[in-house]
Amino acid sequence: PLGILIDDRNLMSLARFQCILWTIIVLSGFLAMVALRLRFPIAGKSAMDVAIPPELWALVGISTASLVGAPLILESKQNKTPTDDAVNKASQVLDQTPASLADAGSVGTLYRNTSLQDARITDMLQGDEIANTAYLDMAKVQMLLFTIVGALVYCGVLYKSLASQDASQLAGMPALSQGMVTLLGISHARYLTSKTVDRTPST
């Protein structure tokens, strides 16, 4: 099942993870609310007439933008050739020979795993280029933490709405606070911006 997180460089993608996570939360919450409204109908309203707040649409849009934008930003690095010095330093840190790095099929200055079986969850927190793939990328760490905290908070609020005996709680999906949407938006912006910086010297 974790194969859905693996991108075309045989690495687990943080952008894929957060987009899939919010998609599952929103869709499962919507289906649960429709099921409850079928059992406890609201007068004058269809069970499918579940209001989805604009903050939730904004969050889904932000996560989709990261999923689409990240590969577009990294595409410019595929045509660059890393210097021999950069490859040698990377091979020492990764405990690989320069030839093995080349055999892995690294795309320009971007790092690539040899096969799907080499993908690890830790890929989601490491750099994208051969020069920093062995190190934590703080923009990714921040985005992952904000995503997990935001998802847990929203799941708690959603559960409270679904468990409530008040019919008004079933009128629509609960809204995220503007502050939470802003924090998540900032973390996504930093995540995308950090990908524009060249970490690996190229010829």
C-alpha positions, 0 to 999 in steps of 0.5 A: 500500500505504501507504493502509492507514495513512491514517485518516478525517482523511486523515492517516497514523496512528502507531497504525495503523502500529505495530498493523499492524507487530506483526501482520505480525511475529507472523503471519509468524513463526507461519506460518514456524514452522509451516512449519518444524515441518511439515518437521522435526516434533517428536515428539508435537506437532502442527505447529500447536501453536506456543506463543505467550508471554503477553508477545507477547499483551500487546504485541499487546493494547497496540498494539490498545488504542492503535489503538482508544483514540486515536480515542475520546480525540480524539472529544471534540475534534471538538465544540470550536470553535477561537478565531479567534486560534488559527486565524490563528496556525495559518494563518501557521505552515502558510502557509495562509489561515484560509479554506483551513483551514476548506475542508480540513474541520478537525474541531473543533480537530483538523487534517484534510488535504483529500484522501488524496493530502495524507497523508505519513509525517511525519503520524505524528510531528506533532500532531493539532490545528491549533495543533500539527500543524506541530510534532513530537509528542514522545510520538509520536516516543518511541513510534515509536522504541520500536516500531522498536527493539522490532520489530528486536530481536524480528525478530532473536531470531525469525530466530535461533530459526527458523535454529537446528538445535535442535528445542526452538527451534521449540516456540514463538515467542520471548518478549519480555523483561518490560523491553521490554514495559514500555517499550513499554507506557509509551510507548503510555500516554504517547502516549494521555495526550498526546492528552487535552491540549488544545493549541488554544484553543477557544470 
